[in-house]
Amino acid sequence: MRETHLRKGRQTVKLGLIKVVNDLFPDDKLKTSYSILEGVFCNLDDSVLSIREVKQIKQKLINWVEHKSPIELLKREGGYYHYKVDNMIIRSIYPANTNSGEVEPFEIYPFSYGFIVDFSNINTEKGGLLMPPYRLSSAYEKNQRWMNNIDIELVSDINSYIDSGKSQKLISISEALHEKEIADIADMILQQRRTLRVLLIAGPSSSGKTSFAQRLCTQLEVNGLKPVSLSLDDYFLNRDNTPVDENGNYDLDSIDALDIEFLLQQIKSLIKGETIDAPIYDFITGTRSPKTKKMCLNSSEILVIEGIHALNPRLMANINRNLLFKIYVSALGGLNVNLTSRVPTTEIRLIRRLVRDERYRGTHPQTTLERWINVRKSEYINIFSFQEEADVMFNSSMLYEMNVLRPFAEDTLKKIKDTSPYYETKQRLMNLLSFFEPMDAEKIPFNSILREFIGGSIYF
C-alpha cells in the first residue's frame, strides 16, 4: 500500500517533524492538515511559517534522521501508540519504526503558510512542485474557516455535541453547508450559461459523486437549466478491443477502454445543437448494442458527464475549455483526532464503501478489502493526477459521518475473521472508529450524501 498513514517509514518522519518543530518553535504546535497524493500539508496551529523557517525544519529533520536515534515504544493505550522520542512523549494512531534512521525518502517544500512533506517524485520536477495543489488547498482552507466559525476542530468537539444532546443541530449545520455549497456551484454555472455546454464531474471511489450530481441537477433546474446526462459507460470499446493490465485482465478503468474519438465527435455534435444517435453498451455481450437513443441539447439544457475520467484533458481534447465546467468531488475531511493525527480521507472512503457494499451490494467486507488496492491504484492514475484541472472542488465529508457510520461499520467489520489476511486492517479501522461517539442515523435527511452509503436515499 502507498498510503502515507500506513507506512512506518513515513510515520517515523512525522514523529521527527513533531520533535524538531517543538525544538525550533516551543511555543507553537505542529498540525498535519491534509494529504496531497503521497504527501501531507503541515503547518503551525496558530502561526505562519516563512520559507527560511521551513528550510530550518527540513535541515533539522535531516540531521535527526542521520543521527539514527532510538525511538522507544512505551505502550499502546487509548487507541494510540505512545512513543518516546528523546525526552518527548508523542502519541500516534499509526505505528512508526523504532529508529530515526528508518524513514522513507522525503522532500519538504514551502507551500502557502506551511509546508508539504512529499514522499514521492511523481509530483516533483527540478526541485519544485510540478502542480501545486492550489484548488485542493483552497477547498480545505474554506472548510477550515467554516469549522472555525462553529468552534469545531477535533473529533472530541463533535463528540461533545453528541454527548450534550445536540446531534440534530450538528446534522442541520453540516447538511446546510452542503446545500449552500451545491447551490453556490449551481449559481456559478448559471452565471456562465451563455458559454457553458458541458458539466464534468469526477471523484474517487465512495466520494458521493452520484448523490452530489443528483443534488446539483436539482439546483440547476431551480436556476432554469435542464441537465441532460451522458453515460461514459456507453462509450466502452467492444471487449475484444479493450486494453489489458499487467495480469492480462481487461482494464476497464483505463481511459483507452473508451472510444474517445467517437465520444468527442458526438459531444461536438451536441454542442452545435445537432441530434445524435447515442450508443447503448451491452455489458453482457461486451459489445455496443445495435440499438441507440436520440439525443440533442437545446439552449436551456446542459450536458452532464460523470465518471472517473471526467477531468482527464484527453476526454475533451480539442473542445474549447470555455464550454466546459469541471467539478472534483471527494471526502476531503478536515477533522483531526488531535493536531498531529488527522483522520485520513482514504479511511473515510474505505469505511463508506465497506458499509455500502456489504449492506446493499451483498459484498463481503473481505472482498471489498481485496479490491481496494486496485481501486486505489486506478485512482492515482485516473483521478488524482487531474484533480487540479477542476474549476471547483466539493468536499463531500460531513462532520458527523464517522459517528453515524461507526455502528454500521463495526457490524460489517466483525464479519472479517481473526484468521483473515485482512485482520490487521479490521483492527486498524476499528481503532479509528473508537474515537467517534456513536450517533443515531434516524434523523439524517433522505437526500444526504451519507444516505448513499447507509441506505434510505431518495436517489437510489
VOGU-3710 file (C-alpha; in Angstrom, 3 decimals, decimal comma):
1> mrethlrkgr> 0,000/0,000/0,000  1,172/3,531/-0,807  -0,967/5,224/1,860  1,067/7,751/3,808  -0,544/6,834/7,121  0,134/3,098/6,683  3,866/3,257/6,024  6,008/3,029/9,149  8,848/4,895/7,473  6,503/7,794/6,802
11> qtvklglikv> 5,046/7,767/10,296  8,622/7,905/11,608  9,146/11,100/9,608  6,052/12,522/11,315  7,468/11,740/14,760  10,656/13,534/13,747  8,699/16,537/12,482  6,813/16,831/15,759  10,082/16,728/17,657  12,029/19,240/15,527
21> vndlfpddkl> 9,125/21,692/15,361  8,889/21,523/19,140  12,641/22,157/19,373  12,563/25,105/16,964  9,220/26,621/17,968  8,456/25,534/21,550  5,505/27,928/21,818  3,805/26,518/18,696  2,254/23,188/17,794  2,536/21,261/14,544
31> ktsysilegv> -0,670/20,349/12,712  -0,902/17,721/9,963  -3,751/19,091/7,908  -4,480/17,183/4,711  -2,987/14,741/2,220  -1,730/15,582/-1,272  -1,161/12,449/-3,349  1,677/10,769/-1,389  2,448/13,823/0,695  0,948/15,786/3,567
41> fcnlddsvls> 0,454/19,515/4,116  1,629/20,599/7,580  1,528/23,939/9,381  1,786/25,526/12,798  -1,544/25,722/14,584  -1,583/29,488/15,083  1,426/30,811/13,161  2,597/31,310/9,589  5,904/29,698/8,600  8,364/31,614/6,430
51> irevkqikqk> 10,410/29,961/3,693  13,501/30,376/5,882  11,773/28,631/8,795  10,674/25,746/6,571  14,284/25,309/5,487  15,284/25,206/9,172  12,712/22,468/9,830  13,937/20,471/6,838  17,616/20,665/7,837  16,960/19,811/11,470
61> linwvehksp> 14,809/16,848/10,415  17,569/15,590/8,096  20,046/15,846/10,988  17,677/13,885/13,227  17,357/11,140/10,611  21,114/10,950/10,046  21,749/10,661/13,785  19,798/7,363/13,846  18,488/7,903/17,355  16,446/5,194/19,088
71> iellkreggy> 12,668/5,676/19,351  11,043/3,841/22,249  7,541/2,408/22,005  6,245/2,805/25,546  2,764/1,299/25,236  -0,454/1,044/23,277  -3,287/2,693/25,133  -6,436/4,654/24,368  -6,178/3,950/20,650  -2,649/5,409/20,419
81> yhykvdnmii> 0,905/4,204/20,098  2,893/6,089/22,750  6,474/6,826/21,656  9,382/8,391/23,480  11,450/10,492/21,072  14,437/11,795/23,009  12,700/13,356/26,022  9,388/13,954/24,275  6,321/11,691/24,519  4,371/11,562/21,245
91> rsiypantns> 1,058/9,805/20,608  0,288/8,394/17,164  -2,712/6,473/15,841  -0,495/4,568/13,388  2,752/2,712/14,146  6,251/4,010/13,383  9,726/2,486/13,361  11,946/2,498/16,451  14,987/4,216/14,952  15,079/7,718/13,474
101> gevepfeiyp> 17,156/6,473/10,553  14,419/4,107/9,385  12,499/6,545/7,200  11,354/6,628/3,617  12,942/9,228/1,311  11,160/12,552/1,628  11,331/16,135/0,455  9,972/19,251/2,157  8,663/22,220/0,177  7,336/25,553/1,462
111> fsygfivdfs> 3,686/25,915/0,471  1,102/28,503/1,484  1,536/29,248/5,214  3,193/25,886/5,945  4,941/23,131/4,018  4,400/19,896/2,138  6,182/16,699/3,125  6,400/14,701/-0,096  7,289/11,007/-0,200  7,497/10,530/-3,935
121> nintekggll> 8,841/12,016/-7,145  5,579/11,797/-9,069  4,655/15,423/-8,439  8,118/16,971/-8,462  10,386/18,257/-11,165  13,710/20,046/-10,833  13,244/20,555/-7,116  9,828/22,183/-7,332  6,192/21,186/-7,293  5,051/20,166/-10,752
131> mppyrlssay> 1,431/21,016/-9,973  0,935/22,942/-6,710  -2,347/21,870/-5,083  -3,978/25,297/-5,189  -7,518/24,022/-5,719  -7,165/21,346/-3,054  -5,654/23,826/-0,617  -8,413/26,353/-1,280  -11,140/23,748/-0,691  -9,516/22,614/2,531
141> eknqrwmnni> -8,994/26,153/3,822  -12,588/27,067/3,043  -13,750/24,104/5,098  -11,383/25,022/7,940  -12,697/28,598/8,068  -16,229/27,272/8,313  -15,252/24,838/11,084  -13,568/27,675/12,980  -16,787/29,692/12,748  -18,656/26,967/14,608
151> dielvsdins> -15,784/26,208/17,027  -15,058/22,704/15,749  -11,567/21,382/15,078  -11,146/17,944/16,631  -13,167/14,739/16,852  -13,692/15,466/20,556  -15,614/18,624/19,598  -18,066/16,511/17,579  -18,390/14,033/20,436  -19,202/16,911/22,799
161> yidsgksqkl> -22,120/17,936/20,567  -23,484/14,390/20,730  -22,922/13,981/24,473  -24,749/17,243/25,144  -27,789/16,166/23,117  -27,136/18,481/20,147  -26,908/15,804/17,453  -29,705/17,329/15,422  -28,007/20,711/15,413  -24,823/19,056/14,168
171> isisealhek> -26,712/17,323/11,354  -28,522/20,526/10,396  -25,337/22,613/10,265  -23,411/20,047/8,237  -26,217/19,425/5,750  -26,891/23,160/5,404  -23,259/23,655/4,425  -23,566/21,017/1,710  -26,752/22,554/0,371  -25,197/26,014/0,302
181> eiadiadmil> -22,057/24,740/-1,444  -24,095/22,899/-4,080  -26,351/25,923/-4,628  -23,273/28,154/-4,981  -21,832/25,829/-7,641  -25,165/25,877/-9,498  -25,094/29,690/-9,386  -21,539/29,716/-10,790  -22,727/27,556/-13,668  -25,747/29,815/-14,226
191> qqrrtlrvll> -23,510/32,869/-14,486  -21,658/31,178/-17,344  -24,678/29,637/-19,028  -24,157/31,540/-22,295  -20,919/29,675/-22,961  -21,125/26,509/-20,853  -22,430/23,410/-22,586  -20,810/20,504/-20,721  -20,603/19,793/-16,989  -17,975/17,185/-15,984
201> iagpsssgkt> -17,980/15,524/-12,530  -15,229/13,221/-11,243  -14,032/11,875/-7,942  -12,577/8,763/-6,309  -14,481/5,722/-5,060  -17,140/6,355/-2,407  -16,816/10,112/-2,667  -20,573/10,566/-3,010  -20,430/11,626/-6,668  -23,824/10,182/-7,554
211> sfaqrlctql> -25,737/11,920/-4,762  -23,830/15,142/-5,383  -24,664/15,022/-9,104  -28,363/14,464/-8,344  -28,484/17,349/-5,880  -26,598/19,642/-8,237  -29,007/18,796/-11,060  -31,890/19,775/-8,775  -30,251/23,135/-8,070  -29,584/23,643/-11,777
221> evnglkpvsl> -33,260/23,094/-12,501  -34,114/25,658/-9,833  -31,915/28,024/-11,845  -33,754/27,218/-15,053  -31,121/24,886/-16,531  -32,122/21,391/-17,594  -29,398/18,748/-17,092  -29,053/16,022/-19,720  -26,920/13,047/-18,638  -24,496/11,220/-20,889
231> slddyflnrd> -23,009/7,963/-19,583  -19,354/7,255/-20,373  -20,097/3,560/-19,870  -21,966/3,533/-23,178  -18,756/4,510/-24,976  -16,726/1,448/-23,978  -14,907/-0,266/-26,808  -16,035/-3,743/-27,713  -14,454/-6,195/-25,302  -12,018/-7,662/-27,828
241> ntpvdengny> -10,547/-4,153/-28,349  -10,294/-3,379/-24,637  -6,746/-2,932/-23,242  -5,495/-5,389/-20,636  -3,499/-4,797/-17,456  -0,206/-6,384/-16,414  -2,087/-9,527/-15,306  -3,845/-9,949/-18,633  -7,243/-8,809/-17,297  -9,432/-6,317/-19,141
251> dldsidaldi> -8,572/-2,850/-17,823  -11,974/-1,170/-17,818  -10,600/1,675/-15,687  -8,225/2,779/-18,444  -9,298/5,786/-20,486  -8,162/3,756/-23,509  -11,062/1,378/-22,807  -13,326/4,172/-24,130  -13,955/5,049/-27,753  -12,639/8,572/-27,211
261> efllqqiksl> -12,739/9,594/-30,870  -16,411/8,640/-31,223  -17,284/10,279/-27,887  -15,641/13,554/-28,929  -17,408/13,511/-32,258  -20,794/13,095/-30,578  -20,168/15,743/-27,914  -19,124/18,268/-30,565  -22,339/17,499/-32,449  -24,419/18,033/-29,300
271> ikgetidapi> -22,672/21,339/-28,582  -23,574/22,501/-32,111  -27,228/21,696/-31,428  -27,293/18,617/-33,646  -29,145/15,410/-32,854  -27,044/12,299/-32,283  -27,688/8,583/-32,057  -26,069/7,899/-28,686  -24,775/4,360/-28,233  -26,006/1,811/-25,702
281> ydfitgtrsp> -23,400/-0,629/-24,394  -24,355/-4,225/-23,685  -22,241/-5,362/-20,727  -23,455/-8,939/-21,046  -22,038/-9,392/-24,541  -19,271/-6,808/-24,094  -20,261/-5,080/-27,313  -22,099/-1,957/-28,437  -25,802/-2,660/-28,895  -27,376/-2,124/-32,331
291> ktkkmclnss> -29,970/-0,024/-30,512  -29,293/3,701/-29,985  -31,056/6,634/-28,344  -31,709/10,045/-29,873  -30,146/12,977/-28,017  -29,877/16,718/-28,536  -29,215/19,837/-26,452  -31,361/22,936/-26,644  -30,330/26,360/-25,339  -31,694/25,729/-21,827
301> eilviegiha> -30,008/22,336/-21,431  -26,518/21,387/-20,248  -24,783/18,068/-20,818  -23,734/16,298/-17,595  -20,955/13,686/-17,707  -19,957/11,846/-14,524  -17,112/9,332/-14,320  -13,552/8,626/-13,255  -12,118/10,174/-16,437  -14,243/13,312/-16,440
311> lnprlmanin> -11,314/15,591/-15,514  -8,798/13,978/-17,863  -8,000/16,521/-20,623  -7,940/13,705/-23,180  -11,656/13,173/-22,701  -12,467/16,644/-24,050  -9,465/17,121/-26,352  -9,891/19,940/-28,918  -13,087/21,176/-27,255  -12,961/24,840/-26,206
321> rnllfkiyvs> -12,258/24,912/-22,437  -14,749/27,767/-22,014  -17,526/25,341/-22,944  -16,635/23,058/-20,029  -17,164/23,249/-16,265  -15,253/20,649/-14,245  -16,048/19,567/-10,676  -13,942/17,362/-8,413  -15,851/15,596/-5,619  -14,138/13,871/-2,705
331> algglnvnlt> -14,371/13,313/1,034  -11,615/15,794/1,809  -12,177/15,565/5,562  -10,985/18,299/7,871  -11,284/16,788/11,334  -8,250/15,672/13,327  -8,215/13,269/16,270  -5,515/15,524/17,676  -3,418/18,179/15,955  -0,890/15,710/14,583
341> srvptteirl> -3,279/12,782/13,973  -5,578/13,583/11,090  -8,492/11,387/10,086  -7,218/10,049/6,725  -9,647/10,727/3,901  -8,791/7,334/2,403  -10,021/5,628/5,574  -13,279/7,600/5,466  -13,951/6,472/1,904  -12,974/2,879/2,668
351> irrlvrdery> -15,376/2,760/5,620  -18,141/4,252/3,465  -17,537/1,613/0,805  -17,360/-1,298/3,261  -20,738/-0,336/4,737  -22,457/0,303/1,393  -21,120/-2,763/-0,404  -21,977/-5,146/2,421  -25,448/-3,746/3,091  -26,689/-3,018/-0,411
361> rgthpqttle> -24,477/-4,865/-2,882  -24,114/-8,131/-0,996  -20,315/-7,870/-0,991  -18,462/-9,466/1,914  -16,114/-6,930/3,597  -13,093/-9,130/2,870  -13,901/-8,949/-0,843  -14,154/-5,154/-0,613  -10,721/-5,012/1,032  -9,251/-7,346/-1,595
371> rwinvrksey> -10,459/-4,999/-4,337  -9,363/-1,819/-2,553  -5,712/-2,000/-3,645  -6,696/-1,990/-7,322  -9,258/0,738/-6,684  -6,548/2,924/-5,157  -4,140/2,190/-7,993  -6,752/3,317/-10,511  -7,455/6,484/-8,511  -3,823/7,553/-8,600
381> inifsfqeea> -3,617/7,013/-12,347  -7,025/8,234/-13,480  -8,283/10,746/-10,892  -5,788/12,333/-8,501  -3,403/13,282/-11,295  -6,111/15,525/-12,779  -7,826/16,936/-9,678  -6,287/20,382/-10,159  -7,992/20,539/-13,577  -11,260/21,187/-11,736
391> dvmfnssmly> -12,959/24,584/-11,751  -14,287/23,852/-8,279  -13,859/21,171/-5,607  -16,679/19,881/-3,438  -15,880/18,365/-0,042  -18,419/15,587/0,467  -17,321/14,917/4,062  -19,808/15,576/6,846  -18,787/16,475/10,363  -20,897/13,749/11,906
401> emnvlrpfae> -20,493/10,949/9,370  -17,929/8,789/11,157  -20,097/8,892/14,279  -23,087/7,624/12,270  -21,012/5,134/10,299  -19,418/3,621/13,395  -22,219/1,145/14,364  -22,735/0,121/10,719  -19,011/-0,272/10,092  -18,377/-2,223/13,287
411> dtlkkikdts> -21,132/-4,701/12,357  -19,588/-5,065/8,893  -16,005/-5,425/10,112  -16,984/-8,090/12,653  -17,597/-10,414/9,710  -13,853/-10,476/8,994  -12,425/-13,480/10,841  -9,317/-13,446/13,027  -7,651/-15,771/10,526  -8,269/-13,404/7,610
421> pyyetkqrlm> -5,272/-11,759/5,898  -7,207/-8,512/6,474  -7,500/-8,941/10,231  -4,965/-6,153/10,871  -6,910/-3,830/8,551  -10,050/-4,663/10,504  -8,323/-3,826/13,794  -6,903/-0,581/12,372  -10,311/0,611/11,198  -11,989/-0,448/14,441
431> nllsffepmd> -9,384/1,546/16,353  -10,051/4,669/14,271  -13,809/4,277/14,744  -13,345/4,007/18,517  -12,527/7,731/18,691  -16,045/8,613/17,486  -19,074/8,625/19,780  -21,832/6,563/18,084  -24,737/8,590/16,705  -28,237/7,589/15,602
441> aekipfnsil> -28,895/7,800/11,850  -32,666/8,189/12,117  -32,855/11,961/11,589  -30,409/12,230/8,681  -32,168/13,802/5,654  -33,046/11,405/2,862  -31,150/13,487/0,295  -27,967/13,471/2,399  -24,841/12,194/0,689  -24,367/9,864/3,667
451> refiggsiyf> -27,608/8,088/2,704  -25,774/6,806/-0,379  -23,821/4,547/1,983  -26,139/3,730/4,892  -29,350/3,478/2,845  -32,614/5,364/2,623  -31,521/7,793/-0,091  -34,206/9,264/-2,338  -31,818/8,824/-5,277  -31,453/5,042/-5,169
//
